[in-house]
Amino acid sequence: MTKIKSPFNREEQYAAKRVAVIRAAGAAFRRKGYHNASMVEIARTLGLSKAALYYYVKSKEEILFECHINVYDAMDALITSTRNKDDDGLERLKKLYGAFAHLLIRDGLALLADVDSLKGEFQTIVLTRRNKIEHAVTSIVERGMGDGSIKKADPKITVFFLMGALNWLNVWYEADGRISGDEIATQFVAQMSAGITAL
C-alpha cells in the first residue's frame, strides 16, 4: 500500500527551508552589506538555483524584512525573559543590554543602517517594531531614573545613545577577530553602565 505523505510534513519542510534561506541571506548581508550581497550568492550558499531560491522568497527586500522581524522577535523575547521585579532599573538594563549584544553578535543585522532599503509596508512594519523595542527600553531607563540607579537625563536621548552603539556592532564586529563576542558584550555593558549609573 502506497503511503501518502502528509501535507503538514511538506509545509514543515518548506518552512524550515525558508528559515535556512533567510539565515543564509542574513549572513551574506552581514559579510558584504545588503546592497552588495546578490541573490545568486545566497542561492549558491544553499546549493540552490536562483529560480529555486525565489520559490521561498519573492525578493531580496523580503529577505531583509524577515531578517529584521526575526531579530525584533528575539528582542521581544529577551525583554520578557529579563524581567525581574526585584531588579532596579540599572540592573535590568544591564541584563537586557548584554543579551541584546549577544543576540546581535550571533545573528543580528545593523538594525538601522538598512531600514531605508525597505519600502512601503515592509518599512512601516519594521519601524513600528523598532519603536516598540525602543519604548520598552525607555520604560526601563525611566524606571532606573525613578529609583535612583540611573542618572537623570532625557530618557529618549539615553536610549538612542544605547541602541545606536548596539546598531553599529554588526558593522565592525569580526567573528574571528582578536576580541571574542562574549568579551565585547561584557565591555558594552561595562561602558554603558559607566556612562549612565547615578553617582
Secondary structure, DSSP 8 states (H G I E B T S, - for coil): ------HHHHHHHHHHHHHHHHHHHHHHHHHH-TTT--HHHHHHHHT--HHHHHHH-S-HHHHHHHHHHHHHHHHHHHHHHT--TTS-HHHHHHHHHHHHHHHHHHH---TTTTGGG--HHHHHHHHHHHHHHHHHHHHHHHHHHHHTSB--S-HHHHHHHHHHHHHTHHHH--TTSSS-HHHHHHHHHHHHHHHHB--
